[in-house]
């Protein structure tokens, strides 16, 4: 009802006073974190095998990017070429919370995916459709659902891919604060005694390890970081 109240087409039919905080507290079940909406490490090989075969390549790269960066759906979909630094291996994400955005590492495998995409317009994940309203990919849920079905995997939402990075990073004991900063979360006081902003090179050290571990579980060879840098700078 609150969502409807914020849209011109529906707000005339909504009376927010009917769902005050007391009513909501007494009658609306509390939202619970989804425990099973994420990829398990033994599912990675099947997931990557199906997702890497998706056409167009922009959709395939976008879905892999959601998993490997842990970014929110719209944050990654809004990525522009001007925000991708192949030379210094970084991405500028239009953060949902931080007005100035956040800078995260551009890991070797993801860099190779982005570098292979066509540069049709300003958007990294551009749309090939001539009638595209925005010029970038829109709803990619159905291609992902189809890939999950092909792989024989249970349903995982697009937000579940973001959740998966945090879960999978625990296998290599990556610091909670590092993953939180990459994903755009502020770590809780329980997770860290003091909130700190880590420099990009420290984030990169852990992010590359996380990506390498995920790719190892998926049976995918990670590009050599130095060779990838030389290739990307030349291009």
GIHU-V246904 format. One line per field, one symbol per residue. ss: DSSP state (2 for helix, 1 for strand, 0 for the rest). phi: phi as a letter, one per 40 degrees, with the letter a starting at -180 (. if undefined). psi: psi as a letter, one per 30 degrees, with the letter a starting at -180 (. if undefined). Layout:
ss = ???
phi = ???
psi = ???
This chain:
ss = 0222200000222002222022222220000000000000222222222220000022222222222220002222200122211000011110000000011110022222222000000010010000000001000022222222222000000222222222222222000222222220000000000000000222222222222222222200000022222222220
phi = .cccccbdcbcccbbcccbcdcccccbccccbcccbcaccccccccccdcccccbcdccccccccdccbgccdcdccccbcccbbccbfabbccccbcccgbbbcbcdccccccccccbcaccccccccccccbgbcbcbccdcdccccccgbccbcccccccccccccccbfcddcccccccgcccccccbcbcbccccccccdcccccccccccccgbccccccccccccccc
psi = eeeefgkeffffgkjfffhleeeeeffkkkkkkkfgilklfffeeeeeeeefgkklfeeeeeeeeeeffglleeeefgklefgkjeegilkjkikeekefakklkjleeeeeeeffkkieafkeilkfkfgkefflkcjgeeeeeeeeeefhllkkleffeeeeeeeefffghkkeeeeeeefgkkklfeekekkkjkleeeeeeeeeeeeeeeeeefgkkkkkeeeeeeeeee.
